[in-house]
Amino acid sequence: MGYSITRRGFAKGALTALSTAALLKTTSSLAFARASGTADLVRKDLTGLSGELVLDEASRKVYADDFGKIVHLTPDAVLVPRSTDDIVKLVKLANTQGLKIGTRGMAHSMYGQAQIEDGVLVDMSAMSSLRVIDDGAIEVGGGSTWGPAVAAAAAKKRTLPVINDTFLSVGGSLSTAGFGPTTWNNGFMVDHTLELEVVTGAGDLVRCSEEQNSALFNAVLSGMGQCAIITKAVMRLVAAPTNVIYIRFFYRDDVLSAAHDLAFLAKDGRFNHLDLRSRPYPIGGLEYYVECGFFYDQSSPPPKVEELAKGLHFASQEVKTWTYEEYYRRAETCYSCLDAPKPSLYLTVPASKFDAFVGKTLNEPERAAYVAPWISAWRGNVFKRPLARVASEDLIFRTQFNRVLPNKADIPAFLAVNRSLYEEVRDLGGTRLTASAIPFTQSDWIRHYGPAWGPFEAAKKKYDPKNVLGSSSKIFAV
Ligand SMILES: Cc1cc2nc3c(=O)[nH]c(=O)nc-3n(C[C@H](O)[C@H](O)[C@H](O)COP(=O)(O)OP(=O)(O)OC[C@H]3O[C@@H](n4cnc5c(N)ncnc54)[C@H](O)[C@@H]3O)c2cc1C
């Protein structure tokens, strides 16, 4: 179709462009003034730090990013703390000077959850520590990644009941929920957190658990950094197996057969590790596979693979026998951190609605564009933490639509698709997981948290009365 523009239209467009340019200039001068004001303030008042302040623009811009590559918010200043005292000092200053604070772990969020524009970002990466307390517990720093903790526990023949991707941070995982391949039967990582050390939004260093400051504990686990910054977490340990039979059952392009077998295995309980993934197929399209792990101790012989495969409907299989170390080290690095927009979507869908929802979504080209689904089947009775919201049914499907877009893709259009998929799932009784790329308002969050909203809001008022923490998610009024 041809496109023409009249002289009047051109003049109007030029004026609009000029005023937009003027507005952008004013906005960027304001941002510059605000950033230098914040820089002066933190430089003057945050003294005696063990960590570093990052104030120059080029270095701050590096923080305007996350895995999703959609949202880019440049912080006014960055604190890289090396002690809890550094964090306490910053939060106290924020309370007296009206600063906002965001917290960043490994920034594997999709939509700016670990960024902040008009405030100070705390980069937790140097807050790593590790202490095996005893056979039942390990203490890890809020900025640590999980890999070293899993290795230290394994050296004592212990492990975490749920292990998510080990390149993610402790604070980020526990602020979202932390799912892994044993979640189907063991719940989230937040269900195995015994105690936390946090700096509250009021600037107090507090320990909390089920028994001590439990309202704070429940508002921090899966709480998206809204009430406190996690500086340490004590995690439950259980006996580690010595070996794992690791099997991939392949279903070619038949996602529903794969998902039905996955659900069958989640109910049957013969494996410890369960997941469903997809990968590009050499002649086009996707291939689905159910990934299973049978944990055992070499002192007693494991079942035969034919026994483990009984009742499944796969086309082919691939079997490996690993030591536990080979198993937990199988994916230590994030290989998908590409420089491309990734508006991925994590949903929980009641099993009774899954076939219709996934069948419809994958058959509609607009919704299925660039999607590679990953799926889990989780027992509904294994989740205990109030803010970790999942669909309420006996069996739940985590339905993760990974999308890697070409750089020139119409990102707002994909975000609108995500929003409509979320609404559809919400109306079917499902939920989102919080790392997803979905435009969300505060009323969406209130609806998302449902009965947990009241206690969450009360904890926010008590522990972060001046609302200094976590503003970019817009969970609480900014
Ligand atoms: C490649 C990839 C793999 C993933 N694998 C998994 C997986 O196995 N399991 C899973 O559950 N999810 C997974 N996710 C989803 C999700 O991105 C992560 O759960 C989440 O990002 C946690 O890790 P992070 O350190 O990157 O957190 P960030 O993205 O840095 O932060 C997430 C949220 O936590 C807050 N936060 C971070 N640190 C702290 C702290 N110390 N105190 C308080 N608040 C804090 C941030 O402000 C933000 O709101 C994955 C995502 C990607 C891209």
The ligand as an SDF file (V2000), in Angstrom:
LIG
                    3D

 53 58  0  0  0  0  0  0  0  0999 V2000
   18.2920  -18.9590   31.6170 C   0  0  0  0  0  0  0  0  0  0  0  0
   17.3210  -18.8840   32.7610 C   0  0  0  0  0  0  0  0  0  0  0  0
   17.1820  -19.9440   33.6190 C   0  0  0  0  0  0  0  0  0  0  0  0
   16.2650  -19.8790   34.6670 C   0  0  0  0  0  0  0  0  0  0  0  0
   16.1520  -20.9480   35.4720 N   0  0  0  0  0  0  0  0  0  0  0  0
   15.3020  -20.9140   36.5130 C   0  0  0  0  0  0  0  0  0  0  0  0
   15.2210  -22.0160   37.3970 C   0  0  0  0  0  0  0  0  0  0  0  0
   15.8990  -23.0250   37.2410 O   0  0  0  0  0  0  0  0  0  0  0  0
   14.3530  -21.9150   38.4360 N   0  0  0  0  0  0  0  0  0  0  0  0
   13.6030  -20.7900   38.6740 C   0  0  0  0  0  0  0  0  0  0  0  0
   12.8560  -20.7430   39.6390 O   0  0  0  0  0  0  0  0  0  0  0  0
   13.6590  -19.7390   37.8290 N   0  0  0  0  0  0  0  0  0  0  0  0
   14.4940  -19.7640   36.7800 C   0  0  0  0  0  0  0  0  0  0  0  0
   14.5800  -18.6940   35.9460 N   0  0  0  0  0  0  0  0  0  0  0  0
   13.6420  -17.5770   36.1760 C   0  0  0  0  0  0  0  0  0  0  0  0
   14.0870  -16.3220   36.9410 C   0  0  0  0  0  0  0  0  0  0  0  0
   14.6870  -15.4460   36.0590 O   0  0  0  0  0  0  0  0  0  0  0  0
   14.8460  -16.5390   38.1900 C   0  0  0  0  0  0  0  0  0  0  0  0
   14.0550  -17.2500   39.1050 O   0  0  0  0  0  0  0  0  0  0  0  0
   15.3010  -15.2480   38.8800 C   0  0  0  0  0  0  0  0  0  0  0  0
   15.7360  -14.3050   37.9580 O   0  0  0  0  0  0  0  0  0  0  0  0
   16.3160  -15.5460   39.9360 C   0  0  0  0  0  0  0  0  0  0  0  0
   17.6010  -15.3410   39.7370 O   0  0  0  0  0  0  0  0  0  0  0  0
   18.4370  -13.9590   39.5970 P   0  0  0  0  0  0  0  0  0  0  0  0
   19.5800  -14.0340   40.5120 O   0  0  0  0  0  0  0  0  0  0  0  0
   18.7010  -13.7550   38.1690 O   0  0  0  0  0  0  0  0  0  0  0  0
   17.4190  -12.8350   40.1560 O   0  0  0  0  0  0  0  0  0  0  0  0
   17.2330  -11.3310   39.6320 P   0  0  0  0  0  0  0  0  0  0  0  0
   16.6300  -11.3630   38.2830 O   0  0  0  0  0  0  0  0  0  0  0  0
   18.4690  -10.5770   39.8100 O   0  0  0  0  0  0  0  0  0  0  0  0
   16.1460  -10.8170   40.6780 O   0  0  0  0  0  0  0  0  0  0  0  0
   14.8460  -11.3510   40.7190 C   0  0  0  0  0  0  0  0  0  0  0  0
   14.0180  -10.5800   41.7610 C   0  0  0  0  0  0  0  0  0  0  0  0
   14.5870  -10.7800   43.0460 O   0  0  0  0  0  0  0  0  0  0  0  0
   14.9680   -9.5320   43.6370 C   0  0  0  0  0  0  0  0  0  0  0  0
   16.2350   -9.7840   44.3540 N   0  0  0  0  0  0  0  0  0  0  0  0
   17.4080  -10.2150   43.8340 C   0  0  0  0  0  0  0  0  0  0  0  0
   18.3030  -10.4010   44.8240 N   0  0  0  0  0  0  0  0  0  0  0  0
   17.6860  -10.0820   45.9770 C   0  0  0  0  0  0  0  0  0  0  0  0
   18.0790  -10.0600   47.3580 C   0  0  0  0  0  0  0  0  0  0  0  0
   19.3060  -10.4270   47.7450 N   0  0  0  0  0  0  0  0  0  0  0  0
   17.1700   -9.6660   48.2780 N   0  0  0  0  0  0  0  0  0  0  0  0
   15.9150   -9.3070   47.9230 C   0  0  0  0  0  0  0  0  0  0  0  0
   15.4930   -9.2890   46.6470 N   0  0  0  0  0  0  0  0  0  0  0  0
   16.3600   -9.6810   45.6860 C   0  0  0  0  0  0  0  0  0  0  0  0
   15.1170   -8.5690   42.4700 C   0  0  0  0  0  0  0  0  0  0  0  0
   14.9260   -7.2420   42.8720 O   0  0  0  0  0  0  0  0  0  0  0  0
   14.0120   -9.0670   41.5410 C   0  0  0  0  0  0  0  0  0  0  0  0
   12.7820   -8.5640   41.9420 O   0  0  0  0  0  0  0  0  0  0  0  0
   15.4790  -18.7210   34.8810 C   0  0  0  0  0  0  0  0  0  0  0  0
   15.6120  -17.6600   34.0100 C   0  0  0  0  0  0  0  0  0  0  0  0
   16.5230  -17.7320   32.9700 C   0  0  0  0  0  0  0  0  0  0  0  0
   16.6200  -16.5780   32.0540 C   0  0  0  0  0  0  0  0  0  0  0  0
  1  2  1  0
  2  3  1  0
  2 52  2  0
  3  4  2  0
  4  5  1  0
  4 50  1  0
  5  6  2  0
  6  7  1  0
  6 13  1  0
  7  8  2  0
  7  9  1  0
  9 10  1  0
 10 11  2  0
 10 12  1  0
 12 13  2  0
 13 14  1  0
 14 15  1  0
 14 50  1  0
 15 16  1  0
 16 17  1  0
 16 18  1  0
 18 19  1  0
 18 20  1  0
 20 21  1  0
 20 22  1  0
 22 23  1  0
 23 24  1  0
 24 25  2  0
 24 26  1  0
 24 27  1  0
 27 28  1  0
 28 29  2  0
 28 30  1  0
 28 31  1  0
 31 32  1  0
 32 33  1  0
 33 34  1  0
 33 48  1  0
 34 35  1  0
 35 36  1  0
 35 46  1  0
 36 37  1  0
 36 45  1  0
 37 38  2  0
 38 39  1  0
 39 40  1  0
 39 45  2  0
 40 41  1  0
 40 42  2  0
 42 43  1  0
 43 44  2  0
 44 45  1  0
 46 47  1  0
 46 48  1  0
 48 49  1  0
 50 51  2  0
 51 52  1  0
 52 53  1  0
M  END
$$$$
